[in-house]
Amino acid sequence: AFYRLCRIVYSNHRWFQFYWLYVIAIPVQLVVAFIVLCPIMIWRDVTYLPNEYYCLPAFTQTRGILWGTLTAYGLPVLLLSLIYLRITIFIRQQPLNQTLRIKQRQQRDLAAIQRIFINVGLLLALGTPGAVLLIMCFITGIEHPLTYRIMWVGSAVAMAILSIQIIFMTPQLKNIITIRRQQNRVTTLRVTIPMRVIVTNQ
C-alpha cells in the first residue's frame, strides 16, 4: 500500500521512486514489528498454555491481548484506510486533461489497494469467531476450552483462501496459470490423438 501511495501521490518525488528504498523498507518493517510487540514480552503477558502446549498471551491477560490485537489488526487497518483515503482524494482532485496512460496507471494502483482491502476484510471476518470468544471471556470471566483452536482454525482457513484468491485477483498471475493450463491441454491432445490413431489401425 505504501508503494502504491508513493507511486500515485508522490510520483514527482524521485526519492520515493528509488528502488532501494523499498528493499530497505522490508527489514525496517520487520524491526518495527519486533519493537512494537516487545511490550508483551516486557510485561510478561506471554504464558505457557498447558492445554495447548505452546506459549501465547492468554485471554485472561487483558493488557497483552489488547496490545496484540491493536498492533496486529487495528494499526494496519487504520494505516491502510488512511492510505486508501489519501489516494482516492488525490485521484479525484486530478484534472480531466490527464493522459490516458496516467489514468490507467492510477486506476490500476487503486484497484490494487482495493484488493488489499478485500484481503484484510477477509482476515477480519475469519477472525470474528475468536473476537467473539474473547469478548465473552471478558464479560463472563470464563474461557472457552476451544477458544485458541477456533482462533487458529480461522487463521489457517484465511491463509488457504488468500492463497487461492491471490491467483484470481492478480491479473498477471492469472494469465500465467491460464496459459499453462492451455499448454497442458494442447500437449494432452497431441498425445491422445496419435494413441487413438494407433488403436484404430490395430
Secondary structure, DSSP 8 states (H G I E B T S, - for coil): -HHHHHHHTTTT-GGGG-HHHHHHHHHHHHHHHHHHHHHHHHTT-EEEETTTTEEEE-TT-HHHHHHHHIIIIIHHHHHHHHHHHHHHHHHHTS-TT--HHHHHHHHHHHHHHHHHHHHHHHHHHHTHHHHHHHHHHHHHS---TTHHHHHHHHHHHHHHHHHHHHHHH-HHHHHHHHHHHHHHHHHHHHHHHHHHHHHHH-
